[in-house]
């Protein structure tokens, strides 16, 4: 009937949009590279190189409890990958519950956390596909924790920024202890001026 045809026509754009979301998320789920390309293209404006491919392979390895230590050249985009794309991807797909961001100082760690805040507050595509990246809201309608040092998401996951000299032992939120630690440029001139110190 004309009515059913009209209804089908009206629903098809929504159906197409739903499939686009599913395809987009499935592609992003498969690799941190795809996630970065789809949701954070404004941070990665040049072609990926061999260094990037090798780093993505390390990110996406299925090995549990792995430790990755890498030294990369400047202008490589390592901070954008390691301290932005990787943690957001892990939170988006609910792979980690408590991420610890560590920098040479509290200020450097908080600067990296601010980059994450900018994305989860303003990246419309990211929030459309992963609404659990919105802030957690308590029973009074207030954000549970949304500061320059700690974020608590609607999913229940949290991310905390700490400097190398900060207290790490005993960190916990509810039943969760840190299950991922990301150290970005943790050395300072005072701690790396000799080979022995490094």
MOSUL-V28319 format. One record per pair of residues at least 24 apart in sequence whose ideal C-beta (glycine too) atoms are under 10 Angstrom apart, sorted by the first residue. I is the first residue (numbers start at 1). GAP is how many residues later the second one is. D is the distance in Angstrom with one decimal. If there is no record, write none. Layout:
i=I gap=GAP d=D
i=I gap=GAP d=D
This chain:
i=17 gap=111 d=9.8
i=20 gap=109 d=9.9
i=21 gap=104 d=9.6
i=21 gap=107 d=7.5
i=21 gap=108 d=5.8
i=22 gap=107 d=9.6
i=24 gap=101 d=8.2
i=24 gap=104 d=9.7
i=24 gap=105 d=6.5
i=25 gap=67 d=8.6
i=25 gap=68 d=8.5
i=25 gap=104 d=5.6
i=25 gap=105 d=8.2
i=28 gap=61 d=7.4
i=28 gap=64 d=7.6
i=28 gap=65 d=8.0
i=28 gap=98 d=9.9
i=28 gap=101 d=8.0
i=28 gap=102 d=9.4
i=29 gap=60 d=9.0
i=29 gap=63 d=8.9
i=29 gap=64 d=5.9
i=29 gap=66 d=9.8
i=30 gap=30 d=8.1
i=31 gap=25 d=6.2
i=31 gap=26 d=8.9
i=31 gap=28 d=8.0
i=31 gap=29 d=5.3
i=31 gap=58 d=9.0
i=32 gap=24 d=5.4
i=32 gap=25 d=9.5
i=32 gap=26 d=9.5
i=32 gap=27 d=4.4
i=32 gap=28 d=5.9
i=32 gap=49 d=7.7
i=32 gap=53 d=6.1
i=32 gap=54 d=6.0
i=32 gap=56 d=9.6
i=32 gap=57 d=5.2
i=32 gap=58 d=8.8
i=33 gap=24 d=9.1
i=33 gap=26 d=8.3
i=33 gap=27 d=8.0
i=33 gap=48 d=9.3
i=33 gap=52 d=8.9
i=33 gap=56 d=9.8
i=34 gap=26 d=9.8
i=34 gap=55 d=9.4
i=35 gap=24 d=9.7
i=35 gap=25 d=9.9
i=35 gap=50 d=6.6
i=35 gap=51 d=8.9
i=35 gap=53 d=7.8
i=35 gap=54 d=4.4
i=35 gap=55 d=9.7
i=35 gap=57 d=7.3
i=35 gap=58 d=8.4
i=35 gap=91 d=9.6
i=36 gap=41 d=9.5
i=36 gap=44 d=8.3
i=36 gap=45 d=7.0
i=36 gap=48 d=8.7
i=36 gap=49 d=4.4
i=36 gap=50 d=8.8
i=36 gap=52 d=9.1
i=36 gap=53 d=7.7
i=37 gap=48 d=9.6
i=38 gap=87 d=7.8
i=38 gap=88 d=9.1
i=38 gap=91 d=8.9
i=39 gap=46 d=8.3
i=39 gap=49 d=7.5
i=39 gap=50 d=8.3
i=39 gap=53 d=7.9
i=39 gap=80 d=8.1
i=39 gap=84 d=6.7
i=39 gap=86 d=6.1
i=39 gap=87 d=4.9
i=39 gap=88 d=10.0
i=39 gap=90 d=7.7
i=39 gap=91 d=8.7
i=40 gap=40 d=7.7
i=40 gap=41 d=9.5
i=40 gap=44 d=7.0
i=40 gap=45 d=5.6
i=40 gap=48 d=7.5
i=40 gap=49 d=9.1
i=40 gap=79 d=7.0
i=40 gap=83 d=7.7
i=40 gap=85 d=9.7
i=40 gap=86 d=8.0
i=41 gap=84 d=9.7
i=42 gap=77 d=9.5
i=42 gap=81 d=8.9
i=43 gap=34 d=7.5
i=43 gap=36 d=9.8
i=43 gap=37 d=4.8
i=43 gap=38 d=8.7
i=43 gap=41 d=6.6
i=43 gap=42 d=7.3
i=43 gap=72 d=8.6
i=43 gap=76 d=8.7
i=44 gap=33 d=6.5
i=44 gap=36 d=6.8
i=44 gap=37 d=8.2
i=44 gap=40 d=9.9
i=44 gap=41 d=8.0
i=45 gap=32 d=9.5
i=46 gap=29 d=9.6
i=46 gap=31 d=8.2
i=48 gap=29 d=9.4
i=49 gap=27 d=8.3
i=49 gap=28 d=9.6
i=51 gap=25 d=6.1
i=51 gap=26 d=9.2
i=51 gap=27 d=8.7
i=51 gap=30 d=9.9
i=52 gap=24 d=7.9
i=52 gap=25 d=7.5
i=52 gap=26 d=9.4
i=52 gap=29 d=7.3
i=55 gap=26 d=6.3
i=55 gap=27 d=7.9
i=55 gap=31 d=9.3
i=56 gap=25 d=8.1
i=56 gap=29 d=9.5
i=56 gap=30 d=9.6
i=59 gap=26 d=8.7
i=59 gap=27 d=5.8
i=59 gap=30 d=8.1
i=59 gap=31 d=9.2
i=60 gap=26 d=10.0
i=60 gap=29 d=9.5
i=64 gap=115 d=10.0
i=65 gap=114 d=9.6
i=67 gap=114 d=9.3
i=68 gap=114 d=9.7
i=69 gap=114 d=8.6
i=78 gap=106 d=7.6
i=78 gap=107 d=8.7
i=79 gap=24 d=9.8
i=79 gap=29 d=9.7
i=79 gap=32 d=9.4
i=79 gap=33 d=6.8
i=79 gap=36 d=8.3
i=79 gap=105 d=5.5
i=79 gap=106 d=7.3
i=80 gap=32 d=9.7
i=80 gap=35 d=7.9
i=81 gap=103 d=9.9
i=82 gap=30 d=9.0
i=82 gap=100 d=6.0
i=82 gap=101 d=8.7
i=82 gap=102 d=5.7
i=82 gap=103 d=9.6
i=83 gap=25 d=9.7
i=83 gap=26 d=8.8
i=83 gap=28 d=9.2
i=83 gap=29 d=4.2
i=83 gap=30 d=8.6
i=83 gap=32 d=7.2
i=83 gap=33 d=8.0
i=83 gap=78 d=9.9
i=83 gap=99 d=5.8
i=83 gap=100 d=9.1
i=83 gap=101 d=4.4
i=83 gap=102 d=9.0
i=84 gap=28 d=7.2
i=84 gap=29 d=9.8
i=84 gap=31 d=5.2
i=84 gap=32 d=6.2
i=84 gap=34 d=9.3
i=84 gap=35 d=7.2
i=84 gap=98 d=9.8
i=84 gap=100 d=9.6
i=85 gap=31 d=9.8
i=85 gap=34 d=9.3
i=86 gap=94 d=8.6
i=86 gap=96 d=6.9
i=87 gap=25 d=8.9
i=87 gap=26 d=9.2
i=87 gap=28 d=9.9
i=87 gap=29 d=6.4
i=87 gap=70 d=9.9
i=87 gap=72 d=6.4
i=87 gap=93 d=7.4
i=87 gap=95 d=6.2
i=88 gap=27 d=9.5
i=88 gap=28 d=6.2
i=88 gap=31 d=6.2
i=88 gap=32 d=7.2
i=88 gap=35 d=8.8
i=88 gap=38 d=7.4
i=88 gap=42 d=8.8
i=88 gap=45 d=7.7
i=88 gap=71 d=9.4
i=89 gap=41 d=9.9
i=90 gap=67 d=8.6
i=90 gap=69 d=9.5
i=90 gap=89 d=9.2
i=90 gap=90 d=6.4
i=90 gap=92 d=9.5
i=91 gap=25 d=8.6
i=91 gap=29 d=8.3
i=91 gap=39 d=8.0
i=91 gap=41 d=8.3
i=91 gap=42 d=6.4
i=91 gap=60 d=9.1
i=91 gap=62 d=6.5
i=91 gap=64 d=7.2
i=91 gap=66 d=5.4
i=91 gap=67 d=9.3
i=91 gap=68 d=7.1
i=91 gap=89 d=9.6
i=92 gap=28 d=9.4
i=92 gap=34 d=7.3
i=92 gap=37 d=7.7
i=92 gap=38 d=4.4
i=92 gap=40 d=8.2
i=92 gap=41 d=6.4
i=92 gap=61 d=9.9
i=92 gap=63 d=9.2
i=92 gap=65 d=9.9
i=93 gap=37 d=8.2
i=94 gap=36 d=9.1
i=94 gap=38 d=7.4
i=94 gap=59 d=9.7
i=94 gap=61 d=6.0
i=94 gap=62 d=9.1
i=94 gap=63 d=7.1
i=95 gap=62 d=9.4
i=95 gap=84 d=8.9
i=95 gap=85 d=8.4
i=96 gap=61 d=6.7
i=96 gap=62 d=9.7
i=96 gap=63 d=8.8
i=96 gap=80 d=9.3
i=96 gap=82 d=8.9
i=96 gap=83 d=5.3
i=96 gap=84 d=4.6
i=97 gap=56 d=9.9
i=97 gap=58 d=8.5
i=97 gap=59 d=7.1
i=97 gap=60 d=5.1
i=97 gap=61 d=7.4
i=97 gap=62 d=10.0
i=97 gap=76 d=8.2
i=97 gap=77 d=9.1
i=97 gap=78 d=8.8
i=97 gap=79 d=4.4
i=97 gap=80 d=8.8
i=97 gap=81 d=8.8
i=97 gap=82 d=5.8
i=97 gap=83 d=8.8
i=98 gap=58 d=9.8
i=98 gap=59 d=7.0
i=98 gap=60 d=5.5
i=98 gap=61 d=7.7
i=98 gap=62 d=7.5
i=98 gap=73 d=7.6
i=98 gap=74 d=8.0
i=98 gap=75 d=6.0
i=98 gap=76 d=9.3
i=98 gap=77 d=9.8
i=98 gap=78 d=4.5
i=98 gap=79 d=6.2
i=98 gap=80 d=4.7
i=98 gap=81 d=5.5
i=98 gap=82 d=7.4
i=98 gap=83 d=9.6
i=99 gap=52 d=9.4
i=99 gap=58 d=7.5
i=99 gap=59 d=7.5
i=99 gap=60 d=4.4
i=99 gap=61 d=7.5
i=99 gap=62 d=9.7
i=99 gap=79 d=7.1
i=99 gap=80 d=7.7
i=99 gap=81 d=4.7
i=99 gap=82 d=7.7
i=99 gap=83 d=6.7
i=100 gap=58 d=9.5
i=100 gap=59 d=7.8
i=100 gap=60 d=5.6
i=100 gap=61 d=8.2
i=100 gap=62 d=6.4
i=100 gap=66 d=9.9
i=100 gap=68 d=7.4
i=100 gap=71 d=6.9
i=100 gap=77 d=9.5
i=100 gap=78 d=4.3
i=100 gap=79 d=8.9
i=100 gap=80 d=7.0
i=100 gap=81 d=4.4
i=100 gap=82 d=7.1
i=100 gap=83 d=8.9
i=101 gap=48 d=9.6
i=101 gap=49 d=9.9
i=101 gap=50 d=10.0
i=101 gap=58 d=6.3
i=101 gap=59 d=6.8
i=101 gap=60 d=4.6
i=101 gap=61 d=7.1
i=101 gap=79 d=9.4
i=101 gap=80 d=8.2
i=101 gap=81 d=5.4
i=101 gap=82 d=8.5
i=101 gap=83 d=7.5
i=102 gap=58 d=9.3
i=102 gap=59 d=7.9
i=102 gap=60 d=5.4
i=102 gap=61 d=7.4
i=102 gap=62 d=6.5
i=102 gap=64 d=8.0
i=102 gap=66 d=8.0
i=102 gap=76 d=9.9
i=102 gap=79 d=6.2
i=102 gap=80 d=6.7
i=102 gap=81 d=4.6
i=102 gap=82 d=7.4
i=102 gap=83 d=9.8
i=102 gap=84 d=6.1
i=103 gap=58 d=7.2
i=103 gap=59 d=7.7
i=103 gap=60 d=5.9
i=103 gap=61 d=7.2
i=103 gap=63 d=9.6
i=103 gap=79 d=9.4
i=103 gap=80 d=7.7
i=103 gap=81 d=5.9
i=103 gap=82 d=6.7
i=103 gap=83 d=6.6
i=103 gap=85 d=9.8
i=104 gap=59 d=6.9
i=104 gap=60 d=5.9
i=104 gap=61 d=9.3
i=104 gap=79 d=9.1
i=104 gap=80 d=8.5
i=104 gap=81 d=5.7
i=104 gap=82 d=5.4
i=104 gap=83 d=6.2
i=104 gap=84 d=4.7
i=104 gap=85 d=9.3
i=104 gap=86 d=9.5
i=104 gap=87 d=8.0
i=104 gap=88 d=9.2
i=105 gap=57 d=9.7
i=105 gap=58 d=4.4
i=105 gap=59 d=7.2
i=105 gap=60 d=7.7
i=105 gap=61 d=9.1
i=105 gap=80 d=9.9
i=105 gap=81 d=9.5
i=105 gap=83 d=7.1
i=106 gap=42 d=9.5
i=106 gap=43 d=7.6
i=106 gap=55 d=7.0
i=106 gap=56 d=6.7
i=106 gap=57 d=3.6
i=106 gap=58 d=8.9
i=106 gap=59 d=8.0
i=106 gap=60 d=6.1
i=107 gap=41 d=9.6
i=107 gap=54 d=9.4
i=107 gap=56 d=7.3
i=108 gap=53 d=8.9
i=108 gap=55 d=7.2
i=108 gap=56 d=9.2
i=108 gap=76 d=7.6
i=108 gap=77 d=6.8
i=108 gap=78 d=8.8
i=108 gap=80 d=9.2
i=109 gap=39 d=9.7
i=109 gap=40 d=8.2
i=109 gap=51 d=8.7
i=109 gap=52 d=3.9
i=109 gap=53 d=5.7
i=109 gap=54 d=5.6
i=109 gap=55 d=8.7
i=109 gap=57 d=8.1
i=109 gap=73 d=9.3
i=109 gap=74 d=9.3
i=109 gap=75 d=7.9
i=109 gap=76 d=9.9
i=109 gap=77 d=9.3
i=110 gap=37 d=9.1
i=110 gap=38 d=4.9
i=110 gap=39 d=6.1
i=110 gap=40 d=9.9
i=110 gap=51 d=4.8
i=110 gap=52 d=9.1
i=110 gap=53 d=8.5
i=111 gap=37 d=9.0
i=111 gap=50 d=8.5
i=111 gap=73 d=9.7
i=112 gap=49 d=6.9
i=112 gap=70 d=8.2
i=112 gap=72 d=6.0
i=112 gap=73 d=9.3
i=113 gap=34 d=9.0
i=113 gap=35 d=6.5
i=113 gap=36 d=7.2
i=113 gap=37 d=8.2
i=113 gap=38 d=7.2
i=113 gap=46 d=6.8
i=113 gap=47 d=8.3
i=113 gap=48 d=4.1
i=113 gap=49 d=9.8
i=114 gap=34 d=6.4
i=114 gap=47 d=8.8
i=116 gap=35 d=7.3
i=116 gap=43 d=6.8
i=116 gap=45 d=9.2
i=117 gap=29 d=7.9
i=117 gap=30 d=9.3
i=117 gap=31 d=7.8
i=117 gap=34 d=6.8
i=117 gap=42 d=9.6
i=120 gap=26 d=9.6
i=120 gap=31 d=7.5
i=120 gap=33 d=7.7
i=120 gap=39 d=9.6
i=121 gap=25 d=9.1
i=130 gap=24 d=9.7
i=130 gap=25 d=8.6
i=131 gap=24 d=9.3
i=132 gap=24 d=8.4
i=132 gap=25 d=8.1
i=133 gap=24 d=8.8
i=144 gap=29 d=9.8
i=145 gap=28 d=8.6
i=163 gap=25 d=9.7
i=164 gap=24 d=7.6
i=164 gap=27 d=7.7
i=165 gap=26 d=9.9
